[in-house]
């Protein structure tokens, strides 16, 4: 059986990440408080933001922007969206 965490985004017990997604204390905090589902959803949004806004990940301002968006996403606050993005129909 897989490990679970109380996900800060979904406020329920969900499957945990198998390893910290980032180095250091921040990665450990995310692994302990963010579900695998929420992290995968964040990664998809992050990819759209990087691509649509042409973010340069070598730019400290772009990294700070993404970090802010990640915190907003995981706290269920409004985040920027990729302009023109239409979610696929299910």
VMD Tcl script that builds the backbone (N, CA, C; Angstrom):
set m [mol new atoms 270]
animate dup $m
set s [atomselect $m all]
$s set {name element resname resid chain x y z} {
  {N N UNK 1 A 0.846 -1.187 0.000}
  {CA C UNK 1 A 0.000 0.000 0.000}
  {C C UNK 1 A 0.886 1.243 0.000}
  {N N UNK 2 A 0.505 2.237 -0.782}
  {CA C UNK 2 A 1.313 3.452 -0.882}
  {C C UNK 2 A 1.056 4.365 0.316}
  {N N UNK 3 A 2.036 5.185 0.594}
  {CA C UNK 3 A 1.971 6.142 1.697}
  {C C UNK 3 A 1.010 7.268 1.321}
  {N N UNK 4 A 0.332 7.828 2.330}
  {CA C UNK 4 A -0.576 8.947 2.081}
  {C C UNK 4 A -0.147 10.160 2.908}
  {N N UNK 5 A -0.602 11.326 2.481}
  {CA C UNK 5 A -0.395 12.579 3.211}
  {C C UNK 5 A -1.716 13.329 3.237}
  {N N UNK 6 A -1.853 14.216 4.220}
  {CA C UNK 6 A -2.993 15.124 4.227}
  {C C UNK 6 A -2.612 16.279 3.314}
  {N N UNK 7 A -3.203 16.313 2.132}
  {CA C UNK 7 A -2.834 17.270 1.090}
  {C C UNK 7 A -3.325 18.668 1.427}
  {N N UNK 8 A -2.408 19.633 1.382}
  {CA C UNK 8 A -2.777 21.013 1.712}
  {C C UNK 8 A -3.689 21.629 0.651}
  {N N UNK 9 A -3.625 21.145 -0.587}
  {CA C UNK 9 A -4.496 21.673 -1.638}
  {C C UNK 9 A -5.908 21.098 -1.524}
  {N N UNK 10 A -6.002 19.783 -1.391}
  {CA C UNK 10 A -7.311 19.120 -1.411}
  {C C UNK 10 A -7.894 18.855 -0.033}
  {N N UNK 11 A -7.126 19.133 1.031}
  {CA C UNK 11 A -7.610 18.977 2.403}
  {C C UNK 11 A -8.180 17.586 2.672}
  {N N UNK 12 A -7.463 16.576 2.168}
  {CA C UNK 12 A -7.839 15.195 2.439}
  {C C UNK 12 A -6.622 14.295 2.287}
  {N N UNK 13 A -6.730 13.085 2.806}
  {CA C UNK 13 A -5.653 12.106 2.690}
  {C C UNK 13 A -5.605 11.593 1.254}
  {N N UNK 14 A -4.452 11.745 0.634}
  {CA C UNK 14 A -4.248 11.278 -0.736}
  {C C UNK 14 A -2.864 10.650 -0.847}
  {N N UNK 15 A -2.625 9.970 -1.960}
  {CA C UNK 15 A -1.339 9.333 -2.191}
  {C C UNK 15 A -0.210 10.353 -2.141}
  {N N UNK 16 A 0.863 9.983 -1.438}
  {CA C UNK 16 A 2.015 10.875 -1.253}
  {C C UNK 16 A 2.973 10.784 -2.429}
  {N N UNK 17 A 3.818 11.788 -2.540}
  {CA C UNK 17 A 4.916 11.756 -3.507}
  {C C UNK 17 A 5.936 10.720 -3.035}
  {N N UNK 18 A 6.524 9.955 -3.949}
  {CA C UNK 18 A 7.484 8.925 -3.531}
  {C C UNK 18 A 8.826 9.490 -3.044}
  {N N UNK 19 A 9.148 10.714 -3.453}
  {CA C UNK 19 A 10.407 11.356 -3.040}
  {C C UNK 19 A 10.216 12.869 -3.110}
  {N N UNK 20 A 11.061 13.637 -2.408}
  {CA C UNK 20 A 10.924 15.095 -2.459}
  {C C UNK 20 A 11.119 15.611 -3.896}
  {N N UNK 21 A 10.212 16.468 -4.375}
  {CA C UNK 21 A 10.297 16.947 -5.758}
  {C C UNK 21 A 11.324 18.055 -5.969}
  {N N UNK 22 A 11.784 18.654 -4.886}
  {CA C UNK 22 A 12.782 19.725 -4.940}
  {C C UNK 22 A 13.869 19.415 -3.915}
  {N N UNK 23 A 15.054 19.962 -4.091}
  {CA C UNK 23 A 16.107 19.714 -3.105}
  {C C UNK 23 A 15.855 20.477 -1.799}
  {N N UNK 24 A 16.433 19.990 -0.732}
  {CA C UNK 24 A 16.438 20.711 0.532}
  {C C UNK 24 A 15.135 20.663 1.305}
  {N N UNK 25 A 15.053 21.604 2.229}
  {CA C UNK 25 A 13.918 21.680 3.147}
  {C C UNK 25 A 12.591 21.875 2.412}
  {N N UNK 26 A 12.595 22.706 1.367}
  {CA C UNK 26 A 11.361 22.964 0.601}
  {C C UNK 26 A 10.811 21.677 -0.004}
  {N N UNK 27 A 11.692 20.856 -0.565}
  {CA C UNK 27 A 11.261 19.586 -1.146}
  {C C UNK 27 A 10.680 18.645 -0.105}
  {N N UNK 28 A 11.301 18.606 1.070}
  {CA C UNK 28 A 10.794 17.756 2.153}
  {C C UNK 28 A 9.429 18.242 2.633}
  {N N UNK 29 A 9.261 19.560 2.714}
  {CA C UNK 29 A 7.979 20.139 3.118}
  {C C UNK 29 A 6.883 19.782 2.105}
  {N N UNK 30 A 7.209 19.885 0.827}
  {CA C UNK 30 A 6.228 19.540 -0.213}
  {C C UNK 30 A 5.877 18.062 -0.135}
  {N N UNK 31 A 6.878 17.208 0.012}
  {CA C UNK 31 A 6.609 15.764 0.094}
  {C C UNK 31 A 5.703 15.440 1.284}
  {N N UNK 32 A 5.869 16.154 2.387}
  {CA C UNK 32 A 5.095 15.874 3.595}
  {C C UNK 32 A 3.679 16.445 3.563}
  {N N UNK 33 A 3.419 17.439 2.686}
  {CA C UNK 33 A 2.134 18.142 2.734}
  {C C UNK 33 A 1.378 18.248 1.423}
  {N N UNK 34 A 1.932 17.717 0.352}
  {CA C UNK 34 A 1.299 17.836 -0.964}
  {C C UNK 34 A 1.149 16.445 -1.566}
  {N N UNK 35 A -0.028 16.151 -2.083}
  {CA C UNK 35 A -0.276 14.841 -2.681}
  {C C UNK 35 A 0.354 14.727 -4.066}
  {N N UNK 36 A 0.491 13.494 -4.486}
  {CA C UNK 36 A 1.012 13.222 -5.828}
  {C C UNK 36 A 0.106 13.874 -6.879}
  {N N UNK 37 A -1.203 13.769 -6.689}
  {CA C UNK 37 A -2.163 14.361 -7.636}
  {C C UNK 37 A -1.967 15.874 -7.744}
  {N N UNK 38 A -1.886 16.557 -6.600}
  {CA C UNK 38 A -1.728 18.011 -6.615}
  {C C UNK 38 A -0.407 18.406 -7.263}
  {N N UNK 39 A 0.668 17.658 -6.985}
  {CA C UNK 39 A 1.977 17.990 -7.563}
  {C C UNK 39 A 1.953 17.809 -9.077}
  {N N UNK 40 A 1.323 16.734 -9.559}
  {CA C UNK 40 A 1.236 16.518 -11.004}
  {C C UNK 40 A 0.428 17.628 -11.672}
  {N N UNK 41 A -0.631 18.079 -11.015}
  {CA C UNK 41 A -1.422 19.181 -11.565}
  {C C UNK 41 A -0.601 20.473 -11.587}
  {N N UNK 42 A 0.189 20.705 -10.527}
  {CA C UNK 42 A 1.053 21.884 -10.514}
  {C C UNK 42 A 2.075 21.807 -11.646}
  {N N UNK 43 A 2.675 20.641 -11.857}
  {CA C UNK 43 A 3.674 20.509 -12.918}
  {C C UNK 43 A 3.073 20.829 -14.283}
  {N N UNK 44 A 1.840 20.424 -14.522}
  {CA C UNK 44 A 1.183 20.723 -15.793}
  {C C UNK 44 A 0.973 22.231 -15.942}
  {N N UNK 45 A 0.501 22.890 -14.868}
  {CA C UNK 45 A 0.311 24.346 -14.919}
  {C C UNK 45 A 1.654 25.045 -15.093}
  {N N UNK 46 A 2.656 24.599 -14.365}
  {CA C UNK 46 A 3.993 25.195 -14.467}
  {C C UNK 46 A 4.513 25.126 -15.907}
  {N N UNK 47 A 4.336 23.990 -16.542}
  {CA C UNK 47 A 4.791 23.816 -17.925}
  {C C UNK 47 A 4.071 24.792 -18.851}
  {N N UNK 48 A 2.753 24.928 -18.668}
  {CA C UNK 48 A 1.989 25.870 -19.502}
  {C C UNK 48 A 2.470 27.297 -19.281}
  {N N UNK 49 A 2.705 27.667 -18.023}
  {CA C UNK 49 A 3.165 29.032 -17.730}
  {C C UNK 49 A 4.534 29.299 -18.348}
  {N N UNK 50 A 5.448 28.352 -18.215}
  {CA C UNK 50 A 6.787 28.517 -18.785}
  {C C UNK 50 A 6.694 28.682 -20.301}
  {N N UNK 51 A 5.918 27.830 -20.934}
  {CA C UNK 51 A 5.823 27.864 -22.395}
  {C C UNK 51 A 5.094 29.095 -22.910}
  {N N UNK 52 A 3.941 29.387 -22.343}
  {CA C UNK 52 A 3.118 30.475 -22.863}
  {C C UNK 52 A 3.685 31.852 -22.532}
  {N N UNK 53 A 4.343 31.967 -21.394}
  {CA C UNK 53 A 4.896 33.257 -20.993}
  {C C UNK 53 A 6.384 33.375 -21.345}
  {N N UNK 54 A 6.906 32.344 -22.027}
  {CA C UNK 54 A 8.301 32.343 -22.489}
  {C C UNK 54 A 9.272 32.665 -21.352}
  {N N UNK 55 A 9.083 31.952 -20.231}
  {CA C UNK 55 A 9.931 32.190 -19.061}
  {C C UNK 55 A 11.307 31.565 -19.263}
  {N N UNK 56 A 12.321 32.300 -18.886}
  {CA C UNK 56 A 13.703 31.817 -18.927}
  {C C UNK 56 A 14.037 31.342 -17.516}
  {N N UNK 57 A 14.250 30.038 -17.350}
  {CA C UNK 57 A 14.468 29.492 -16.023}
  {C C UNK 57 A 15.843 29.832 -15.454}
  {N N UNK 58 A 16.692 30.479 -16.239}
  {CA C UNK 58 A 17.957 30.985 -15.714}
  {C C UNK 58 A 17.773 32.349 -15.059}
  {N N UNK 59 A 16.628 32.981 -15.285}
  {CA C UNK 59 A 16.318 34.297 -14.741}
  {C C UNK 59 A 15.755 34.144 -13.325}
  {N N UNK 60 A 16.414 34.712 -12.315}
  {CA C UNK 60 A 15.912 34.602 -10.940}
  {C C UNK 60 A 14.493 35.144 -10.765}
  {N N UNK 61 A 14.127 36.166 -11.522}
  {CA C UNK 61 A 12.766 36.709 -11.428}
  {C C UNK 61 A 11.734 35.703 -11.940}
  {N N UNK 62 A 12.066 34.970 -12.983}
  {CA C UNK 62 A 11.151 33.959 -13.516}
  {C C UNK 62 A 10.985 32.821 -12.507}
  {N N UNK 63 A 12.075 32.424 -11.872}
  {CA C UNK 63 A 11.993 31.358 -10.861}
  {C C UNK 63 A 11.174 31.820 -9.653}
  {N N UNK 64 A 11.361 33.081 -9.237}
  {CA C UNK 64 A 10.588 33.617 -8.117}
  {C C UNK 64 A 9.101 33.675 -8.475}
  {N N UNK 65 A 8.811 34.080 -9.710}
  {CA C UNK 65 A 7.425 34.131 -10.185}
  {C C UNK 65 A 6.791 32.744 -10.111}
  {N N UNK 66 A 7.499 31.721 -10.604}
  {CA C UNK 66 A 6.951 30.363 -10.571}
  {C C UNK 66 A 6.783 29.869 -9.144}
  {N N UNK 67 A 7.715 30.203 -8.267}
  {CA C UNK 67 A 7.595 29.791 -6.873}
  {C C UNK 67 A 6.349 30.417 -6.236}
  {N N UNK 68 A 6.113 31.695 -6.533}
  {CA C UNK 68 A 4.905 32.358 -6.029}
  {C C UNK 68 A 3.650 31.686 -6.573}
  {N N UNK 69 A 3.643 31.377 -7.866}
  {CA C UNK 69 A 2.486 30.717 -8.478}
  {C C UNK 69 A 2.266 29.332 -7.876}
  {N N UNK 70 A 3.345 28.615 -7.595}
  {CA C UNK 70 A 3.232 27.287 -6.976}
  {C C UNK 70 A 2.570 27.404 -5.606}
  {N N UNK 71 A 3.030 28.348 -4.778}
  {CA C UNK 71 A 2.444 28.525 -3.444}
  {C C UNK 71 A 0.963 28.882 -3.551}
  {N N UNK 72 A 0.628 29.762 -4.486}
  {CA C UNK 72 A -0.772 30.143 -4.685}
  {C C UNK 72 A -1.600 28.929 -5.107}
  {N N UNK 73 A -1.087 28.131 -6.048}
  {CA C UNK 73 A -1.793 26.946 -6.531}
  {C C UNK 73 A -2.034 25.965 -5.382}
  {N N UNK 74 A -0.988 25.686 -4.614}
  {CA C UNK 74 A -1.103 24.693 -3.548}
  {C C UNK 74 A -1.972 25.178 -2.389}
  {N N UNK 75 A -2.137 26.492 -2.253}
  {CA C UNK 75 A -2.992 27.057 -1.211}
  {C C UNK 75 A -4.399 27.364 -1.716}
  {N N UNK 76 A -4.721 26.914 -2.913}
  {CA C UNK 76 A -6.045 27.127 -3.516}
  {C C UNK 76 A -6.385 28.597 -3.691}
  {N N UNK 77 A -5.364 29.395 -3.984}
  {CA C UNK 77 A -5.600 30.796 -4.316}
  {C C UNK 77 A -5.522 30.936 -5.834}
  {N N UNK 78 A -6.031 32.031 -6.350}
  {CA C UNK 78 A -6.031 32.251 -7.793}
  {C C UNK 78 A -4.603 32.330 -8.323}
  {N N UNK 79 A -4.375 31.670 -9.445}
  {CA C UNK 79 A -3.070 31.696 -10.107}
  {C C UNK 79 A -3.219 32.271 -11.502}
  {N N UNK 80 A -2.108 32.706 -12.058}
  {CA C UNK 80 A -2.114 33.115 -13.460}
  {C C UNK 80 A -2.381 31.885 -14.312}
  {N N UNK 81 A -2.975 32.111 -15.454}
  {CA C UNK 81 A -3.224 31.028 -16.399}
  {C C UNK 81 A -2.539 31.368 -17.710}
  {N N UNK 82 A -2.204 30.339 -18.444}
  {CA C UNK 82 A -1.619 30.546 -19.764}
  {C C UNK 82 A -2.718 31.137 -20.652}
  {N N UNK 83 A -2.444 32.279 -21.252}
  {CA C UNK 83 A -3.432 32.942 -22.078}
  {C C UNK 83 A -3.781 32.081 -23.289}
  {N N UNK 84 A -5.044 31.955 -23.556}
  {CA C UNK 84 A -5.485 31.173 -24.694}
  {C C UNK 84 A -5.585 29.690 -24.434}
  {N N UNK 85 A -5.230 29.237 -23.222}
  {CA C UNK 85 A -5.290 27.807 -22.922}
  {C C UNK 85 A -6.722 27.374 -22.729}
  {N N UNK 86 A -7.113 26.302 -23.397}
  {CA C UNK 86 A -8.427 25.716 -23.257}
  {C C UNK 86 A -8.217 24.282 -22.774}
  {N N UNK 87 A -8.720 23.947 -21.578}
  {CA C UNK 87 A -8.506 22.584 -21.079}
  {C C UNK 87 A -9.168 21.569 -21.993}
  {N N UNK 88 A -8.553 20.397 -22.134}
  {CA C UNK 88 A -9.153 19.364 -22.987}
  {C C UNK 88 A -10.472 18.873 -22.394}
  {N N UNK 89 A -11.400 18.524 -23.270}
  {CA C UNK 89 A -12.670 17.983 -22.808}
  {C C UNK 89 A -12.454 16.554 -22.352}
  {N N UNK 90 A -13.150 16.204 -21.278}
  {CA C UNK 90 A -13.007 14.836 -20.720}
  {C C UNK 90 A -14.160 13.982 -21.133}
}
mol reanalyze $m
mol bondsrecalc $m
mol representation Tube
mol addrep $m
